[in-house]
C-alpha cells in the first residue's frame, strides 16, 4: 500500500497505521534477536569460542534501519500535528 509513497504524501491516518505496523515488526524482530543473542552467547561460553559473543552483540545493528524509519515517521507525525 505505502511502499511507493513518500512520508509527505501519506495522510495522518496512514502514518499512524504505518507506525503501528513498523512498531510491531520491530518488537517481533527485537524479541527474536534477543533470544538469538542469548543462544549465541551460551554457545560461545560452552564451546569456548568467544568470538561468537562479538557476533551476538554486533547483530543488534541489523535493527538500525527499521528504527530509523520509525523515527522518520514519528518526526513526520509531529510536524503535521504542530500545523
Secondary structure, DSSP 8 states (H G I E B T S, - for coil): --TTS-GGGS-HHHHHHHHHHHHHHHHHHHHHHHHHHHHHHHHHHHHT-THHHHHHHHGGGGGHHHHHHHHHHHHHHHHHHH-
